[in-house]
Amino acid sequence: METTVEQQRQLYEEKERLKEAMKNLMLIKPQTLRDTINCDYTTRLLLDKAILTNETILELDQDKDGLRKEEIDAISGPNEFGEFYKHLKEIKDFHRKHPDEIFIPKSVEYDQLQKEMETQAEEPLNLIEFTDEEGYGKFLDLHESHTIFLNLKGAEKLSYVRYLDSFNKLHNYPKKFKNKQYKEYVEAMLHYLITYFEKLKPLHDLNDEFVNVEKEFKTEWESSSFVGWGKEAGSAMTHTGAALDLSAFSSVEELASLGLDRLKSALMAINLKCGGTLEQRAERLFSVKGKPIDEISPALFAKKNARSKKTGSHDDRNIAETESKIYKMVDLLDKQRLDTKENVQRRQARSESERDEDGDEGASDSDSDDDDGEIIYNPKNLPLGWDGKPIPYWLYKLHGLNINYKCEICGNQNYRGPKAFQRHFSEWRHAHGMRCLGIPNTAHFANVTKIEDALALWNKIRQTKDSERWNPDHEEEFEDSAGNVVSKRTYDDLQRQGLL
């Protein structure tokens, strides 16, 4: 049996090994997102183990049972050599009983772990369980939340792509429909986002983030400025969704002109008492104009709603606090949200045969395409798409990429497709070639690619400009002694001949 002091020494040794292993993992430069997640996840496991080791060391230091103090007194007392030879005899007896026992250093486990992280295995290393849709941390999988959202009362029937744009805009959802079902929806979404983020970034501590979120939320909630739950959304009429807008009425008499039935429906819509005469109903409804729910007298509410008012307010606060945490999680996962939308749109644009061939491998295991030594079969020399594979041939022909345009001015540079060809006229290469020819790169020379044609057009433009330029010899007018109007050249000739 090991002594308490020996156990403590082993724990300190294990602590140093854990530190060294975490340092070596953090010095590894991951090549892909998969490698980054695996390194962070392994580091988190080692960190949790180090924390547990520290707790065990502190527990032994406290020495609640007094065994540690007894052992120290025994090895430091008058019979310290006897205690030493006693432990030595126990060690010899153990090795005598187990002569073939092989000693395996405890650091072998961590060395093997580091080796697995540094070497590229033939098959990708999956340490964390992601769904196929998540692509090992590349995308979000919100299909379940989307299905729940479509079944909410008052929810707009959005496609999955539009839902990815608006699922974080919870303040746009009608406040009157934020009930128990909606609360379950936002709690499920928050649970998924937290779980996904913890798998994506295991070393990131969300507790610190949520502490700040809760402080900010408490301040905004108390000042009624939290988005979607402020004063503008918390008045009596907008809170309960009454069909009657009180802002259009300036007196009780105007409300009374609506009649008993109309006033009753308006009072029932905001859970107020709807009995009494016409004047009493009009006064009761006009008294709550522009008031928040909290400022309305409980005596005006129907009995069942007056009792449940505080409970409803508490539920609203819980829902709003959950929304604030979702806003924070969406900010942290904004890149994954945009990548998910782009991936869904890209997959929807594929043909049926392409989806059958790919089997959605691009979303689930696209990291395997990052191998530098992989040879891609591309006999037609098609351009590569977002996934590193050749684009479909129909898309290649649709954009005219099978047509090559050569520009002599750019040094016989080839441009693939009409879009790239038209764009190159405003790029630096074509502008430099025109400048070397002494020709301005203006709109006159659009679609001109040969040097001979550009020079000929430039000479023609210059001749046209010269002919349009004002010539004083022919266009400047003079008057002779007889009052005749002649050109400058004729006037000079007559003057030299002495005829003027």
Disulfide bonds with the S-S distance in Angstrom:
none
